[in-house]
Amino acid sequence: MVKSIYRPTRITIHTEAIRENLRTVQEHLSADQSLFAVIKANGYGHGAVQVAKIAEEEGVAGFCVATIDEGIELREAGITLPVFILGLVDCAYLPIVSQYQLAIPVASTDWLKQAEQAYLKNPWDEPIAVHLAIETGMGRIGFIDSGEVKQAEVSLAQAEGFYLEGVFTHFATADQADATYWQEQKARFFETIAVLEAPRYIHVTNSATQLWHEPLGNLVRYGVAMYGLNPSSDALQPSYSLVPALSLTSQLVQVKQLPSESGVGYGHTYETTQDEWIGTVPIGYADGYVRKLQGFHVLVNGQFCEIVGRVCMDQLMIRLPADIPVGTTVTLIGTDGDKTISLQDIASYIGTIHYEVACLLSERLPREYE
């Protein structure tokens, strides 16, 4: 998607906030823990390459991404630290994985057999680091049976083209006050891997586990909290300070006074009840600012202004308290005066989580780093 740089709508990434969040978590690591920064989905909407370079400067040991393409993006940007792909990989792409020296998960003995056959047919130059995924209660990917886990370890020790680097799982409820299920997953994981010789990395700690549970394993996958976002939304308070790194602003491009009983937007879902000042802002659902945000608000001159009418593909309309000049800044995410609109505020209004709101912000929105 082409970035729309010739309009006033911008995402600003506050790099010092990311640095502060990384420094804070590193103060809370146990002595044997390494930190991997999770920058999948374009760094949760913050810009993968730019965030990776900041994290590298702050001393992280590696990165986690979701797909091969995201790993390649980092390599082609000059990132040389370890990169671990969190999602499963088709055996057809293993030569590419080797070429870019990416680590990958293994979730079944069947996949491992196919991968060994793929190597015999078309050997690649660099051996591939693999991490055994353990299914403990997410129902997503991973081995369930400890016997298969041991079988995979033995196979990897004998296989050409691969080596065992790590073992991991993912907690489903680390961000909830009730730790019962988290404890069950933790116990299941360590029982399952008890059959293994200890690989280099044992990693189960995500942002939520780091914030609210005891240290586990020797690698922390630090994701949403690095961007200053609370993994639990508002359910739990962070155990240390997190600084939000993203703001979103635009400008008024037209201001007009509509008489009473004037319709605004598609579907005639809003009608003025008196003479009202209506401002137009150049952002819409094609930018990831979704239609459900009708009735929510933005900030203009430190005042909340309601979004009236349906959010359009490229524009939205707001009700202003007065005739405000064209070109005035509109804050959609961030602080103006003594008021703030957070990603969580938006998420709560539309019934989702702030992860989704951040990831929806499209590539059409330029990211500026300061």
N, C-alpha and C positions, 0 to 999 in steps of 0.2 A: 504494500500500500504506500502511495506517495505521501510524504510528510507535507502538511499544509503550513508552510513557513510564512506565507504572505497573508496571514490573518492574525489577529491578536491573541488567539487561544494557545496557551502554553502549559505544559507540565514543568514545574521546577523541582529538581532533585537537590536537596540540601546535603551535600557530601559530608559535611562535618557531623551531621546527625548519624549517618552510617558509620563513620569512623568512631564516634562516641559509643554507639551500640556495640561495635566490635571490641573496643577496648574494655568496655564494661564486662562483657561475657568472658573475655579472657582472664579477667581478674577472678572470675568465679569457677574456672576450670580446675579440676584436680590435677595433680602434678604429672600424671601419665596420660592426660587427654590431649588429643590434637583437635583442631577446629577446621571443619570443612564448611565453606559458605555455600548455601543452596541458592542458586541463581537461575533455576528453571523458569519457564514462562516469561522470558525476557526480564529476569530479575524481579519477578512478581510485579511486572509493569514498570519497574524503575530503570531498566536498561542493563542487560546482562553484561556486556563487555565493560561498560563504564564502572559498574559495581564490582566486577571481578578485579579490575585494576586497582580500585580503592582497597578491596579486601586483601589483595596481594601485598600492597604497601603496608597494610596493618598486620601482616605476619600470619595469615591463615595458611594451613598446610595443604589445602586442596579445595576442590569444588564438587558440588553435586548438580547435575542437570537431569532433565527428563528423557531426552532423545539424543540420538547420534548427531543430528543436525546442530543441536545446541552445543554439543561438545566440539564439533568442527568449528563453529563460530568462534569459540574461545581460542582454539589452536591457531586459527588463521588471524586472530588478533594479537598473536604473540604470547599467549598464556602457556607456560610450560609446566606449571604445577600439576599434580595428579587431578584427573577429572573422572568422576564416577557417574555413570548413567544409571538412573533409578528405574527406568522402564525396561521391559524385556526386549531383546534384540533378535530379529530373524537371522538365522544362520547364514543366509545369503549375503549379509552385510558384514560378516566378520573380517574379511580382508580390509574393509574401510576402517573398522574399529582398530585393527592392528596398525594400519598406516598412521592413524592419528593418536595412537597410544592412549586409548580410552579404556577404563575399567568398566566391567559390565556385571549384572546379576545373573545367577543361574538359579532356576526355580524347580527343575525336575531332572531326573536321570534320563528321561527320553530326550530332552533338549541336548543334554551333554553328549549322548550317543550320536545325535545328528551333527553336532558341532565337530566331533572327532572325525566323522566321515567327511565333512566338508573340508577339514584340514588335509586329509589324505588325498582328496581329489585336487585341491588347489591350495598348497601350503602358503602361508603368509610369513613375512620376514620376522616381525617382532612378536614374541609371545604375549598373549592377552591376559591381563589380570582379571580374575573373576571373584565375585563375592557371593557366597551361598545365601539365598533369601530363605528365611524361616517363617512359615505361616503360623502365627500365634493367636490370631483373633481378628484380623482385618478382613479375611476372606478375599484377599486380593492376589498376591503372588507368594510362592514359596513352598518349600518342603514341609511336610507335616510329620513324617516318620523319621525318627533318629537313625533307623537302619539305612534308609535311603540317603540321609545326610552323610553317614560314614562311607557308604558306597561311592558317593560323589567325591569325597575327599580322596579315596583310594584311586579312583579313576583319574582324577586330576593329577595325582602324583605320578601316574604312568603316562599320561597323555602328552603328546607334543603340541606345541602351539598355545598352551594355557598354563597358568599357575594359580594356585589358591592364594588370594591376598586378604580376604575378609569374610565375615559372616555378619548378618544383620537381620533385624526385624523392624516393624513400625507399629507404634502404639496407637490404638484407636481412641483412647479416652484420657490421655495424659493431661488434657486441658480441662478436666472436670473435677469438681470438688470430691466426688466419691471415687476413691482410688481402688475400689475392689477389683474391677476388671483390669485395671492397669497392673495390679499385683499378680493377677492370674496370668496375664500375658508375659510378664517378666519371669515368673516361675517356669512357664512352658518353654520360653526361649532358652533359659540356662539349662533346663533338663534336657532339651533336644540337642544342644551343642556340647554336652558333657562328653560325648563320644569322640570329639575332634581333638587333634593336636591344635594347640592355640595358633590361629593364623595371626598375621600382622595386625589386622584391624578387627575389633569387635565393636559394632556400633548399633545402638538402639536409641540413643538420646537425640531427640529432636528439640525444637525450641521450647515446647511445653514441658518436656521432661527436664530440660536444663533449668527451667524456671521454678518448678514446683516439686521435684523429686530428687532422691539421692543420686550421686554420681554413679553412672553405669557405663561399662565399656571404656575403650580408650580412644574413641573418636566421637565427636559431637557434630551432628548435621544441623547447622544453625540456619534456619530459614526466615520465617516471617518476622521474628523478633529483631533480626538484623536491620529490618526496615523501620523499626520503631513501632510495630503493631503487636498488640496483645493477642497471643494465640487463642485465648479463651473468649475473645470478644469482651464482654463485661462480666463474665461469670466469676472470674478470679482476678485479683489484683496482682500485677507482676511483683516478684520478690525483689527486683531491682529496677531502676529507672530505664524506660525505653523512650527514645526520641523519634517521633514520626519524621520521615525523610521526604515526603511527597506533598506538594501543593499543586493546585490547578486553578489557573486564572484566565479570564478573558476580558472583554470590554463591551460596553454598550455601543452598538453600531447604528441603532436608530431609537429615538424616543418620541412618542406621540401621545396625545391625549385623545382617548376614545370616549364618545358619549355613552350614557347609560344604555344598557341592553345591546351592546355591541358584542358579537361573537369573537372568540380568540381561538385559533388553532383548528386542526383537523377534527372533524366529528362534532364541532360546536359543543365541546364539553365544558367550556367556560364562557360565561356571559357577564359583562360588567353590570354592576348594580347601581352605579353612579358614574359621573365623569371620572375616568381613571387614567393615570399615566402608565403607559405600557412600554417597556424597554425590550429590545431584541438583542440576543446574545448569540454569537456564531459558534455554537457547539450543539451536537445532537447525538442521537443514538448510534450513528455511524462512527462516532468518536468513543463509544462505550458509555456515554451518559444516557441511560436507558429511559424508555418511554414511561416506565412506572414512576418516575420521579416527578410527574405532574403532582402539584400540591406540596412538594418539598420546597426548600428555600435556598437562596444564595445570599452572599453578603455584598452590599453596596454601601460604601461610606460608613462601614461599621454597623449597618442595619440589616436585619433579615428581610429579604424580599421574596415573596411567594412566586413559585413557578406556576403560571396560569396557562391553561390549555395544554394539549398534549405536546410532549417533547417531539420535535420534528427530526428528520434524519440529520440535518445540518444546523439547525437553529432552535432556539427556545425563546419563550417570552416570559417576562417577569412583571409583576405589579410593583411600581415605584411609589414612594411616598410623596414625590414632588417631581418637577421638571428638572431632571439631572442631566448634565451635559453628555453628549456623545463623546466616547473615548474614556469615560470613567471606568476604572477597574472593577471587574466583577470577580469575586472570589467564590469558587465552587467547592474547593477543598483547601483548607488552610485557615489562617487567622487574619482578621481585619478589625483593628481596634481592640476591643476587649472581648470579642466574640470569635468562636472557632467552629468550623464545620469539619468533622473528621471523616475518614473513610468508614469508620464504624457507624457514624450517624447516618450516612447514606445506606449502609448495609442494613441497619435496623429498620429504616423506613421501607425498604423494598423487600424485606424478609429474607435476607441472605447473610453471607459473612464477608468481612472486609477483604479477604483473599480474592474473592470473586470480583469485587468492585475494582480492585487494583489491576487484576489481570484483564479485565474487560477494556481498560483504557487503551485505545487502539494506536497503531503505528502512525495514523494520520496526525496525531498530536505530537508536535516537536517536544523533545526532552531537552531541557537546559540544565546545566550542572553548575552549581555555585558553592 
